[in-house]
Amino acid sequence: MLKQRLQQKLLQKLSPQQIQLMKLLQLPTVLLEQRIKEEIEENPALEEGEDDEIEDVDDSQVEDFDDEFEGDVDDRDFDEPENDPDNEFDISDYIEDDEIPNYKLASHNISADDEHKEIPISSSFSFQEYLLSQLGLRDLSEQEELVAKHIIGNIDDAGYLQRDIHSLIDDLAFSLNIKTDFKEVLCLLRIVQEFDPPGVGARDLQECLLLQIRRKKNGNKTIDDAALLLEKNFNDFTKKHYHKIQKKHNLSDEELKAAIDEILKLNPKPGNTLTEAGRSAQYVVPDFIITAFNGDLEVTLNSRNAPELKINRTYAEMLEAMAEQKGKGNTRQKEAMMFVKQKLDGAKWFIDAIRQRQNTLLVTMEAILNFQKEYFLTGDETKIRPMILKDIADIVNLDISTISRVANSKYVQTPYGTFLLKTLFSESLQNEEGEEVSTREVKKILQDCIGAEDKAKPLTDEQLTKILKDKGYHIARRTVAKYREQLNIPVARLRKELV
């Protein structure tokens, strides 16, 4: 049964200005620049530069005009002349989009003696285009060329074929109406695998390395041993079961080491040699800069993080002129005034949001700096104190979500390097003396121990656990394994090397 009833609810909703501030907070410096450019393009009342201290328009004047506008929206007085001789400011000049003659827009400040220079535009082949250019040098029939092009189209940027031969046969039948068989596709795949770079068109890592080592075959025993390892003992090689390989093929330590060194020279992702060359270099732009001077630390915002924005003087003066003419304009003039007022309000809100963002970033970073002062003075990672988002939120009296937005995707430049701000946050554990230490300190010690180990007999997780206990850190073996995985360090067996 349907019923109608009245109900009151108390809800907490974020205003558009608060949503805008939260979005700006989580933007790093590079994206902030792009966001400001977008806002300047969308809002003509906003522009870059230092504020000229324009007096704010009297809101009371605008409110009086708004009240009149709300009541007279539907009462359109079209008989009122638009070009009133008593009005010095004619809003129709800004609304009507008349075509401006070309001669007013042309510039004639170029001399015949000026030197004209053309900037060359760099261009390069994509990886697939590079393979197709090599395909054109082969004498193939029309169908074989179409099949080979389809094979190349299924090779990823790393150089591997992403579809098996049976799937390629089905694809050719359904998409290109080409009937072929396994033998023909495999034969054309072998042709593609002869292209440069060596190893392209492989279906797995083993085949990729074999294609490269076979190109090197010249009767050299080391090359032959390397090919034997890849072809007959690939699983044992990847698991570093060197004793099994030596026993099976009667290889000495020197011969095995020479063959492994030859394999390590090969490229597991041959396609990346061309893909990486075509990519532009990406640089890290720090959001905060920390400098040390005579034992004191100072934090500053990157200048790109603190752009100078101001209200467009033309729009501010335009609104003042409209406010003085209230009651004299027609409906189009009133609509124009509301448009100008909306753009000015949007510009003020955006400038205020940028200023609040700068203040929040600085306050949060200063709290982190004071909390981790010993680390920033020495650069020793073992001096990092355990710190979570709540610790900083309590200091600056902000919400944890706000601190998370500040720490996310932000970089800090220190005298010891540039790194992500969120890497300073870590959990705590107790040492033998009952003091709380950061997990970053334990990971640093763990990393140093593995870096100094004997590669012929790498330390196991049990041995690492014992070393940490001797240093006063009582940690379980599974915790050591977890920290090792977080550091992207493989198990002891995979760290073993032949010396």
C-alpha positions in Angstrom: 0.0 0.0 0.0 1.4 3.4 -1.0 1.5 6.1 1.5 2.7 9.7 1.4 4.5 11.2 4.4 6.8 14.1 5.4 10.1 13.3 6.9 13.0 15.5 8.0 16.6 14.3 7.6 19.8 15.9 8.7 22.5 15.2 6.1 26.0 16.4 5.8 26.8 17.4 2.2 30.0 18.8 0.8 29.8 22.2 -1.0 31.2 22.5 -4.5 34.0 24.6 -3.1 35.0 21.8 -0.6 34.9 19.2 -3.4 37.1 21.4 -5.6 39.6 21.8 -2.7 39.8 18.1 -2.1 40.4 17.4 -5.8 43.2 20.1 -5.9 44.8 18.7 -2.7 45.5 15.3 -4.2 47.0 16.7 -7.5 50.8 16.6 -7.8 52.6 19.7 -9.2 52.6 18.6 -12.9 48.8 17.9 -12.9 48.1 21.1 -10.9 49.7 23.1 -13.7 47.5 21.4 -16.3 44.4 22.0 -14.1 45.1 25.7 -13.7 45.5 26.0 -17.5 42.2 24.3 -18.0 40.5 26.6 -15.5 42.0 29.7 -17.2 40.7 28.5 -20.6 37.2 27.9 -19.2 36.9 31.0 -17.1 37.8 34.3 -18.8 37.6 36.1 -15.5 40.7 34.3 -14.2 44.2 35.0 -15.4 47.8 34.5 -14.3 49.9 37.3 -12.7 50.2 39.1 -9.5 47.0 40.6 -8.0 46.5 44.3 -8.8 44.5 44.7 -5.6 41.2 45.3 -7.5 38.5 46.5 -5.1 35.9 43.9 -4.7 32.5 44.7 -6.3 30.0 45.8 -3.7 27.9 42.7 -3.2 24.9 44.7 -2.0 24.7 46.4 -5.4 24.6 43.1 -7.1 22.1 41.6 -4.7 19.7 44.5 -5.4 20.1 43.8 -9.1 19.6 40.0 -8.5 16.3 40.6 -6.7 15.1 42.7 -9.6 16.4 40.2 -12.1 14.6 37.2 -10.5 11.3 38.9 -10.7 11.6 40.3 -14.3 13.0 37.2 -16.1 9.8 36.5 -17.9 8.8 40.2 -18.3 11.0 40.8 -21.4 10.9 44.4 -22.5 11.9 44.1 -26.2 10.7 47.6 -27.0 13.5 49.2 -25.0 16.2 50.5 -27.2 19.5 48.6 -26.8 21.7 51.6 -27.7 20.7 54.2 -25.2 22.8 57.4 -25.7 22.7 57.9 -21.9 24.5 54.6 -21.3 28.3 54.8 -21.7 28.6 51.0 -21.3 26.8 49.0 -24.0 26.7 45.3 -23.1 25.7 44.4 -26.6 29.3 45.0 -27.7 30.3 42.0 -25.6 27.4 39.7 -26.5 27.0 40.1 -30.2 29.5 38.0 -32.1 30.0 40.1 -35.2 32.8 39.0 -37.6 35.9 41.1 -37.1 37.6 42.2 -40.4 40.8 40.3 -41.1 42.9 43.5 -41.4 42.2 44.3 -37.7 43.6 40.9 -36.7 46.7 40.9 -39.0 50.1 41.9 -37.8 52.7 43.6 -40.0 55.7 43.6 -37.7 57.8 41.3 -39.9 60.7 42.7 -41.8 62.2 41.3 -45.0 65.5 41.1 -43.2 64.2 38.8 -40.5 65.8 35.3 -40.5 63.2 32.5 -40.7 64.1 29.2 -39.0 62.1 26.0 -39.2 62.1 23.7 -36.2 62.4 20.1 -37.4 59.9 17.6 -36.0 61.3 14.3 -34.9 59.5 11.2 -36.0 60.2 7.5 -35.6 58.8 4.2 -36.6 56.7 2.2 -34.2 57.8 -1.3 -33.3 55.2 -2.9 -35.6 56.0 -0.5 -38.5 59.7 -1.5 -38.1 58.7 -5.2 -38.5 56.5 -4.4 -41.5 59.3 -2.6 -43.2 61.4 -5.8 -43.0 58.5 -7.9 -44.2 58.4 -5.8 -47.4 61.9 -7.2 -48.3 60.7 -10.8 -48.4 59.4 -12.4 -51.5 55.9 -13.6 -50.4 52.6 -14.3 -52.1 49.6 -12.0 -51.4 48.1 -14.5 -48.9 51.4 -15.2 -47.2 52.0 -11.4 -46.8 48.5 -11.0 -45.2 49.1 -13.9 -42.8 52.5 -12.5 -41.9 51.0 -9.0 -41.3 48.4 -10.6 -39.0 51.2 -12.3 -37.1 53.0 -9.0 -36.7 49.8 -7.3 -35.5 49.6 -9.8 -32.6 53.2 -9.1 -31.4 53.2 -6.9 -28.3 55.6 -4.0 -27.6 57.9 -6.4 -25.7 58.3 -8.5 -28.8 56.2 -11.6 -27.9 53.5 -13.2 -29.9 50.3 -13.0 -27.9 48.2 -15.6 -29.8 48.8 -19.2 -30.3 48.9 -20.6 -33.8 45.5 -22.3 -33.7 43.9 -19.0 -32.6 45.7 -17.2 -35.4 44.2 -19.7 -37.9 40.7 -19.1 -36.6 41.2 -15.3 -36.6 42.4 -15.4 -40.2 39.3 -17.5 -41.2 36.8 -15.2 -39.5 38.2 -11.7 -40.0 40.0 -12.0 -43.4 38.3 -15.1 -44.9 41.8 -16.7 -45.4 42.0 -20.5 -45.1 45.4 -21.6 -44.0 46.9 -24.5 -41.9 49.2 -24.9 -39.0 52.3 -25.6 -41.2 51.9 -22.4 -43.3 51.4 -20.2 -40.2 54.3 -21.8 -38.4 56.5 -21.3 -41.5 55.6 -17.6 -41.7 56.2 -17.2 -38.0 59.7 -18.6 -38.5 60.3 -15.9 -41.1 59.1 -13.2 -38.7 61.4 -14.6 -36.0 64.3 -13.9 -38.4 63.7 -10.2 -38.3 65.5 -7.7 -36.1 65.7 -7.3 -33.2 66.8 -10.9 -32.4 64.2 -12.8 -30.4 61.1 -11.1 -31.8 58.0 -13.2 -32.4 58.8 -15.6 -29.6 55.9 -17.3 -27.8 57.6 -17.5 -24.4 60.9 -16.5 -22.7 62.7 -19.8 -23.5 62.0 -19.4 -27.2 63.0 -15.7 -27.1 66.4 -16.5 -25.5 67.0 -19.4 -27.9 66.3 -17.3 -30.9 69.0 -14.9 -29.8 71.6 -17.4 -28.8 71.2 -19.3 -32.1 72.1 -16.1 -34.0 75.4 -16.1 -32.2 76.3 -19.8 -33.0 79.8 -19.8 -34.5 81.3 -23.0 -33.2 82.2 -21.4 -29.8 81.8 -23.9 -27.0 80.5 -21.3 -24.5 77.7 -20.4 -27.0 76.9 -24.1 -27.5 76.8 -24.7 -23.7 74.4 -21.7 -23.3 72.1 -23.0 -26.0 72.2 -26.4 -24.3 71.2 -24.9 -21.0 68.3 -23.0 -22.6 67.1 -25.9 -24.7 67.5 -28.9 -22.4 67.7 -27.5 -18.9 65.6 -24.3 -18.9 63.6 -25.2 -15.8 66.7 -26.1 -13.8 68.4 -22.9 -15.0 65.6 -20.7 -13.9 65.5 -22.3 -10.5 69.3 -22.2 -10.2 69.7 -25.9 -9.7 73.3 -25.7 -11.0 74.5 -28.9 -9.4 71.9 -30.9 -11.4 73.0 -29.2 -14.7 76.7 -29.8 -14.0 76.1 -33.5 -13.1 73.9 -34.0 -16.2 76.2 -32.5 -18.8 79.6 -32.8 -17.0 80.3 -29.1 -16.9 83.0 -27.5 -14.8 82.3 -24.4 -12.6 84.2 -22.2 -15.1 82.3 -23.6 -18.1 78.9 -23.3 -16.4 79.7 -19.7 -15.2 80.8 -18.7 -18.8 77.5 -20.1 -20.3 75.4 -18.3 -17.7 77.2 -15.0 -18.3 76.5 -15.4 -22.0 72.8 -16.0 -21.3 72.6 -12.9 -19.0 73.7 -10.8 -21.9 70.6 -11.6 -23.8 67.5 -9.4 -23.8 64.3 -10.9 -22.3 62.2 -8.2 -23.9 63.7 -7.4 -27.4 60.8 -5.1 -28.4 61.6 -2.7 -25.6 64.9 -1.7 -27.4 62.8 0.3 -29.9 59.8 1.1 -27.7 61.9 2.8 -25.0 63.9 4.8 -27.6 60.7 6.4 -28.9 59.4 7.4 -25.5 60.2 10.8 -24.1 62.1 11.0 -20.8 59.9 11.6 -17.8 61.1 13.7 -14.9 60.0 13.8 -11.3 58.9 17.3 -10.2 59.1 17.7 -6.4 56.2 19.3 -4.6 58.3 20.2 -1.5 61.9 21.3 -1.2 63.7 20.8 2.1 67.0 22.6 2.7 69.4 22.2 5.6 71.5 25.1 6.8 73.6 25.1 10.0 71.5 22.4 11.6 68.2 24.1 10.7 65.7 22.7 8.3 63.4 24.7 6.0 60.6 23.5 3.8 59.3 25.4 0.8 56.7 24.7 -1.8 57.8 24.3 -5.4 57.2 27.6 -7.2 54.9 25.7 -9.6 52.8 24.8 -6.6 52.2 28.4 -5.8 51.1 30.2 -9.0 50.0 33.8 -9.1 46.4 34.1 -10.1 44.2 37.2 -10.2 40.8 38.4 -11.2 40.6 39.9 -14.7 40.3 43.6 -14.3 38.1 44.0 -17.4 35.5 41.7 -16.0 35.6 43.3 -12.5 35.1 46.8 -14.1 32.4 45.4 -16.3 30.4 44.1 -13.3 30.8 47.4 -11.5 29.4 49.3 -14.6 26.5 46.9 -14.9 25.7 47.3 -11.2 25.5 51.1 -11.6 23.0 50.7 -14.4 20.6 48.4 -12.6 17.0 48.9 -13.7 18.1 50.5 -17.0 19.1 47.4 -19.0 16.9 44.9 -20.8 16.7 41.2 -20.2 19.8 40.4 -22.3 21.9 42.8 -20.2 20.6 41.2 -17.0 21.6 37.8 -18.3 25.0 39.1 -19.3 25.5 40.5 -15.8 24.6 37.2 -14.2 27.1 35.4 -16.5 29.9 37.9 -15.6 29.0 37.5 -11.9 29.1 33.7 -12.1 32.5 33.8 -13.8 33.9 36.2 -11.2 32.6 34.1 -8.3 34.1 31.0 -10.0 37.5 32.7 -10.3 37.4 33.9 -6.6 36.5 30.3 -5.4 39.4 28.8 -7.5 41.9 31.3 -6.2 40.8 30.7 -2.6 41.0 26.9 -3.2 44.6 27.3 -4.5 45.6 29.3 -1.4 44.0 26.8 0.9 45.8 24.0 -0.9 49.2 25.8 -0.4 48.5 26.4 3.2 47.4 22.8 3.9 50.4 21.4 2.0 52.9 23.6 4.0 51.3 22.9 7.4 51.3 19.1 6.8 54.8 19.0 5.4 56.1 21.1 8.4 54.5 18.6 10.8 56.2 15.7 9.0 59.5 17.6 8.9 59.4 18.2 12.7 58.3 14.6 13.3 61.2 13.1 11.2 63.7 15.9 11.9 66.5 13.5 12.9 66.2 11.6 9.6 66.1 14.8 7.5 69.3 16.1 9.3 71.3 12.9 8.8 69.7 11.0 5.9 70.0 7.7 7.7 67.0 5.6 7.1 67.4 3.8 10.4 66.5 7.1 12.0 63.0 7.2 10.6 60.4 7.1 13.3 57.3 5.1 13.0 54.6 7.4 11.7 51.1 6.8 10.5 48.5 9.2 9.0 46.8 9.7 12.3 50.0 11.0 14.0 50.2 13.9 11.5 46.4 14.4 11.5 46.4 14.9 15.3 49.3 17.5 15.1 47.7 19.7 12.4 44.1 19.1 13.5 43.0 17.9 10.1 41.1 14.8 9.0 43.1 11.6 8.1 41.7 11.6 4.6 43.1 15.1 4.1 46.6 14.0 5.2 46.2 11.0 2.9 45.5 13.3 -0.1 48.5 15.4 0.7 50.8 12.5 1.0 49.5 10.7 -2.1 51.6 11.2 -5.3 53.7 14.0 -3.8 57.5 14.1 -4.0 59.8 15.8 -1.6 63.3 16.9 -2.5 65.9 16.6 0.3 69.7 16.9 0.5 69.8 13.1 0.2 67.5 12.6 -2.8 64.0 13.0 -4.1 61.4 10.4 -3.0 57.7 9.9 -2.5 56.3 11.5 0.6 54.2 8.4 1.5 57.4 6.3 1.9 58.0 8.2 5.1 54.9 6.6 6.7 55.4 3.3 8.3 54.1 1.1 11.1 56.0 0.4 14.3 57.3 -2.6 16.2 59.1 -3.0 19.5 62.7 -3.9 19.8 64.4 -5.8 22.7 64.5 -2.7 24.8 60.8 -2.0 24.4 61.3 1.0 22.2 59.0 1.5 19.2 61.0 1.5 15.9 59.9 1.9 12.3 59.5 -1.0 10.0 61.6 1.0 7.5 64.5 0.7 9.9 64.1 -3.1 9.9 63.8 -3.2 6.2 67.0 -1.1 5.8 68.9 -3.5 8.0 67.5 -6.5 6.1 68.5 -4.9 2.8 72.0 -4.2 4.1 72.4 -7.8 5.3 71.4 -9.2 1.9 73.6 -6.8 0.1 76.6 -7.9 2.0 75.9 -11.6 1.9 78.1 -14.2 0.2 76.4 -14.7 -3.2 77.7 -18.3 -3.4 75.8 -19.0 -0.1 73.0 -16.5 0.3 71.3 -16.0 3.6 68.0 -17.9 4.1 65.0 -16.4 5.9 65.9 -18.3 9.0 69.4 -16.9 9.1 68.1 -13.4 8.5 65.6 -13.8 11.4 68.5 -14.9 13.6 70.6 -11.8 12.6 67.7 -9.5 13.3 67.2 -11.1 16.7 70.9 -10.6 17.5 70.4 -6.9 16.7 67.4 -6.7 19.1 64.5 -7.1 16.7 62.3 -10.1 17.7 60.5 -10.8 14.4 59.0 -14.0 13.1 60.4 -15.7 10.0 57.2 -15.2 8.1 57.5 -11.4 8.9 61.0 -11.4 7.5 59.7 -13.1 4.3 57.0 -10.5 4.0 59.5 -7.6 4.3 61.8 -9.3 1.8 59.0 -9.6 -0.7 58.0 -5.9 -0.1 61.6 -5.1 -1.0 61.3 -7.2 -4.2 64.2 -9.5 -3.1 63.9 -13.1 -4.2 64.4 -16.2 -2.0 68.0 -17.3 -1.1 68.0 -20.0 -3.8 67.3 -17.5 -6.6 69.9 -15.1 -5.2 72.7 -17.7 -5.6 75.5 -16.9 -8.0 78.5 -18.7 -9.3 81.7 -17.0 -8.1 
